[in-house]
């Protein structure tokens, strides 16, 4: 715990506070060390970054984006951020951490999460960073090469499908919006009916459909929950071509986070069996990309449709004059 107290000592809010007056409770985190810090009757969240996260997280951009989201009431309020190493202190949000079971048991949960993400997307072009799944894949592959980590056969079996998805998505691009980019259930906090989204490490400008596809995968959505999510987001029955775009991003989500898992495994991260995690996601990605449906989804996205474009513009607020200018 010495590192925790040392980090607190650098934060002006804790100047003069003795360790004996501080209560620490570890919080669940896969790569960072995160704690609930209680002192003087007030509670905070302290995030100490994982040792190797500097290789793929832009902390300057994270602070910028996280503060915007806090000001909008989406994220917890930031009280301290050291962009040189990623140490962050924020308001502790008293709430229930969402998980797959909550999304499975609450029929309204997919719609609530979709609307929370839509609120993020509606803020306009305000994020500094850019999240591009294909660029991130290249970054992760570069890190694995640097670590001299061998890639499993399952990765090579999905390379061609990933390239086909890239070409299809580039053939019918969607304007970029502020996105969270890592909306797994634990990043949603239900605070008495208000939904917060935390952890903005991967935030950046992106195709908003990535957020919906990644949420679907991480929360274990089936077709019915996908429909609830999509109809809540678009306020209407979305064209089938948008479901095809969703399907491509679901497959790419498995590929990207499988590579992330391989990095954690190579770094000997003890918080999970990351090799099993990565191989499981690669195998699911392979199943998705090997299906007949995947070819249909590629065609639907590649061709694009005018009614899709119109619905996207109307739903995402591109017709607002301030954005168009």
C-alpha distance (Angstrom), angle and dihedral (degrees) to the residues before:
residue distance angle dihedral
X1 . . .
X2 3.80 . .
X3 3.80 90.4 .
X4 3.80 90.6 54.1
X5 3.79 93.7 52.1
X6 3.79 90.2 44.3
X7 3.82 90.0 54.2
X8 3.81 91.8 47.6
X9 3.80 90.4 51.3
X10 3.84 89.1 61.4
X11 3.80 92.5 55.1
X12 3.84 113.7 90.6
X13 3.81 91.7 -142.8
X14 3.82 89.3 63.4
X15 3.79 97.0 44.8
X16 3.78 108.2 138.9
X17 3.82 94.2 6.2
X18 3.79 110.3 134.5
X19 3.83 120.1 -135.3
X20 3.80 89.6 -121.5
X21 3.82 88.6 63.5
X22 3.80 92.8 54.7
X23 3.80 126.1 84.8
X24 3.81 116.5 -159.2
X25 3.81 126.4 -161.1
X26 3.81 119.4 180.0
X27 3.82 114.9 -127.5
X28 3.79 127.4 -154.3
X29 3.81 113.5 -87.6
X30 3.80 131.8 150.9
X31 3.79 101.2 -151.6
X32 3.82 109.0 5.9
X33 3.81 130.8 57.6
X34 3.81 107.2 -116.0
X35 3.80 128.6 -177.9
X36 3.77 141.0 -179.1
X37 3.79 104.1 -128.8
X38 3.80 118.2 -160.5
X39 3.80 124.5 -173.4
X40 3.79 134.3 146.5
X41 3.77 90.7 8.6
X42 3.83 92.6 -60.4
X43 3.80 128.0 108.2
X44 3.80 129.7 -145.8
X45 3.80 138.5 173.7
X46 3.80 116.9 -122.6
X47 3.80 118.3 -163.4
X48 3.80 119.8 -166.2
X49 3.82 110.3 -171.8
X50 3.77 123.0 -120.2
X51 3.79 114.0 -102.7
X52 3.81 96.2 -111.6
X53 3.81 100.7 35.7
X54 3.81 90.5 96.7
X55 3.81 87.1 77.4
X56 3.79 94.2 66.7
X57 3.83 108.7 14.0
X58 3.81 122.3 81.4
X59 3.81 101.2 -149.2
X60 3.82 95.0 -172.0
X61 3.80 90.0 55.8
X62 3.80 91.6 43.0
X63 3.81 91.9 55.9
X64 3.79 92.2 46.8
X65 3.79 93.3 49.3
X66 3.80 96.0 40.7
X67 3.81 91.8 52.7
X68 3.80 91.0 51.4
X69 3.79 89.9 52.0
X70 3.80 92.0 46.9
X71 3.81 90.9 51.6
X72 3.81 88.1 51.1
X73 3.81 90.8 52.7
X74 3.79 94.0 -114.8
X75 3.80 98.9 104.0
X76 3.80 130.6 42.5
X77 3.81 113.3 -91.6
X78 3.81 113.7 -89.0
X79 3.81 113.9 -131.5
X80 3.80 100.0 172.9
X81 3.79 135.9 6.7
X82 3.78 128.3 177.8
X83 3.79 105.5 -163.4
X84 3.80 92.0 -170.5
X85 3.80 92.8 69.6
X86 3.82 106.3 4.5
X87 3.81 99.0 -111.7
X88 3.80 106.8 157.3
X89 3.80 135.3 -176.7
X90 3.78 118.8 -167.6
X91 3.75 140.6 166.7
X92 3.81 111.3 -78.6
X93 3.79 109.6 -119.3
X94 3.78 112.4 -146.8
X95 3.77 102.9 -142.5
X96 3.77 148.7 105.2
X97 3.79 117.9 -76.3
X98 3.78 109.1 -130.6
X99 3.80 118.9 -125.2
X100 3.79 138.0 174.7
X101 3.79 91.8 -87.4
X102 3.79 92.1 54.9
X103 3.79 90.9 50.5
X104 3.79 89.8 46.8
X105 3.80 95.8 47.7
X106 3.80 99.8 39.8
X107 3.83 110.4 65.6
X108 3.81 90.2 -163.2
X109 3.82 95.7 52.3
X110 3.85 96.9 87.4
X111 3.81 90.4 51.6
X112 3.81 93.3 46.9
X113 3.79 92.0 50.4
X114 3.80 91.7 46.3
X115 3.80 91.6 52.2
X116 3.82 91.0 47.9
X117 3.80 89.6 53.7
X118 3.80 90.9 45.6
X119 3.80 88.4 56.1
X120 3.80 88.7 55.8
X121 3.79 91.7 48.6
X122 3.80 92.9 49.1
X123 3.79 94.4 61.8
X124 3.79 91.6 86.6
X125 3.83 131.7 -129.0
X126 3.80 98.1 -29.4
X127 3.82 106.3 124.3
X128 3.80 119.3 100.5
X129 3.77 97.0 -149.3
X130 3.80 134.7 65.7
X131 3.79 122.9 -137.8
X132 3.79 111.7 -158.3
X133 3.79 113.8 172.0
X134 3.80 92.8 -150.2
X135 3.80 92.9 48.7
X136 3.81 88.6 48.0
X137 3.80 90.3 51.4
X138 3.81 88.6 54.0
X139 3.82 90.6 48.5
X140 3.79 91.9 51.3
X141 3.81 92.2 46.5
X142 3.80 88.6 51.5
X143 3.80 91.2 52.0
X144 3.80 90.9 49.4
X145 3.81 90.8 49.9
X146 3.79 89.3 50.3
X147 3.80 88.9 51.9
X148 3.82 90.0 48.3
X149 3.79 88.0 -125.8
X150 3.78 116.1 160.6
X151 3.79 117.6 -127.3
X152 3.81 116.4 -126.3
X153 3.79 119.6 -116.1
X154 3.81 89.1 -111.6
X155 3.80 89.5 68.0
X156 3.80 93.6 55.9
X157 3.81 89.4 49.2
X158 3.84 91.8 62.3
X159 3.82 100.3 40.2
X160 3.81 93.0 93.8
X161 3.81 92.9 48.9
X162 3.79 91.1 50.1
X163 3.81 91.0 52.2
X164 3.82 90.5 49.7
X165 3.81 89.6 51.1
X166 3.80 90.7 50.2
X167 3.81 92.2 53.0
X168 3.80 92.3 47.3
X169 3.81 94.2 49.3
X170 3.80 91.9 46.5
X171 3.81 89.9 51.7
X172 3.80 91.0 61.4
X173 3.84 107.3 25.8
X174 3.79 123.5 -174.1
X175 3.83 121.4 -147.0
X176 3.79 112.2 -94.8
X177 3.81 121.0 -109.2
X178 3.82 135.6 179.5
X179 3.81 106.5 -76.3
X180 3.79 136.1 -179.9
X181 3.82 92.7 -143.0
X182 3.82 95.8 -167.0
X183 3.82 104.9 61.3
X184 3.77 98.9 158.1
X185 3.83 112.4 155.2
X186 3.83 96.2 -101.3
X187 3.81 89.3 62.6
X188 3.82 90.1 65.1
X189 3.81 117.6 80.7
X190 3.78 120.1 -167.4
X191 3.80 106.0 -151.0
X192 3.77 105.6 -177.8
X193 3.77 95.4 -48.1
X194 3.80 95.6 -36.0
X195 3.78 114.1 107.1
X196 3.80 118.2 -144.4
X197 3.80 124.3 -169.7
X198 3.81 114.8 -150.3
X199 3.82 137.3 -178.4
X200 3.80 108.3 54.8
X201 3.82 97.2 -177.5
X202 3.80 93.7 121.9
X203 3.81 97.3 35.2
X204 3.78 118.8 133.6
X205 3.77 145.7 120.9
X206 3.80 109.6 -55.2
X207 3.78 147.0 139.3
X208 3.84 101.6 -68.5
X209 3.79 90.2 -138.8
X210 3.82 87.3 72.3
X211 3.82 89.7 66.8
X212 3.80 91.4 51.9
X213 3.80 93.9 45.5
X214 3.78 93.0 47.2
X215 3.81 91.7 47.0
X216 3.79 89.8 51.3
X217 3.81 92.2 53.1
X218 3.80 97.2 41.9
X219 3.81 94.0 46.9
X220 3.80 93.4 44.4
X221 3.80 96.1 -119.6
X222 3.79 121.1 -175.7
X223 3.83 125.6 -154.4
X224 3.82 93.1 -80.8
X225 3.81 93.5 52.4
X226 3.80 90.8 45.1
X227 3.79 88.5 55.6
X228 3.81 92.5 48.7
X229 3.81 89.8 49.3
X230 3.80 94.8 47.3
X231 3.79 96.1 44.8
X232 3.81 91.3 48.6
X233 3.79 91.1 49.8
X234 3.79 97.3 46.4
X235 3.78 97.2 32.4
X236 3.78 89.8 -130.8
X237 3.78 142.8 46.6
X238 3.80 102.9 -60.2
X239 3.84 118.6 -134.2
X240 3.78 115.2 -99.1
X241 3.81 90.2 -113.8
X242 3.79 88.9 67.3
X243 3.80 90.3 53.7
X244 3.80 86.5 53.5
X245 3.80 90.4 53.1
X246 3.80 88.2 49.5
X247 3.81 90.0 52.0
X248 3.81 92.9 53.3
X249 3.78 91.8 51.2
X250 3.80 91.4 47.9
X251 3.80 89.7 58.4
X252 3.81 91.8 44.5
X253 3.80 90.1 49.5
X254 3.78 89.8 59.9
X255 3.81 90.9 48.0
X256 3.81 95.8 48.4
X257 3.78 97.3 46.2
X258 3.81 91.1 43.2
X259 3.81 87.9 60.8
X260 3.81 89.3 46.4
X261 3.80 87.7 52.6
X262 3.80 91.0 51.3
X263 3.81 88.7 54.1
X264 3.80 90.5 52.0
X265 3.80 89.3 49.3
X266 3.81 91.7 49.9
X267 3.82 89.0 49.7
X268 3.84 90.7 52.8
X269 3.81 91.5 -121.1
X270 3.83 102.4 -176.2
X271 3.81 97.3 -159.9
X272 3.80 95.9 89.0
X273 3.80 144.5 0.1
X274 3.78 91.2 -94.1
X275 3.80 95.8 174.5
X276 3.80 91.8 59.2
X277 3.81 88.9 43.5
X278 3.82 92.3 51.9
X279 3.81 95.8 45.0
X280 3.81 91.3 48.3
X281 3.79 91.7 53.6
X282 3.80 92.6 45.9
X283 3.81 90.9 52.0
X284 3.79 91.4 49.9
X285 3.81 89.5 48.1
X286 3.80 89.0 52.0
X287 3.83 91.6 50.9
X288 3.79 91.0 50.9
X289 3.80 94.4 46.9
X290 3.81 93.5 44.2
X291 3.79 93.7 54.5
X292 3.80 123.3 101.9
X293 3.79 88.3 -124.3
X294 3.80 91.3 63.3
X295 3.79 90.9 63.8
X296 3.81 90.2 50.8
X297 3.80 90.2 49.7
X298 3.80 90.7 51.5
X299 3.80 91.0 52.4
X300 3.81 93.3 46.6
X301 3.81 93.4 51.0
X302 3.80 94.2 41.8
X303 3.80 93.3 53.0
X304 3.81 95.5 43.6
X305 3.78 122.3 -169.1
X306 3.78 135.1 -123.3
X307 3.79 93.0 -129.2
X308 3.80 89.4 55.7
X309 3.79 90.9 52.4
X310 3.81 92.1 48.4
X311 3.79 93.4 48.8
X312 3.80 91.6 48.6
X313 3.78 92.9 50.1
X314 3.78 93.6 48.1
X315 3.80 95.9 43.6
X316 3.79 97.4 44.1
X317 3.78 96.0 46.1
X318 3.78 100.3 -113.2
X319 3.81 89.8 140.3
X320 3.79 90.1 67.6
X321 3.81 106.9 112.7
X322 3.78 94.0 -136.3
X323 3.79 90.5 58.5
X324 3.78 95.5 43.2
X325 3.79 90.8 53.1
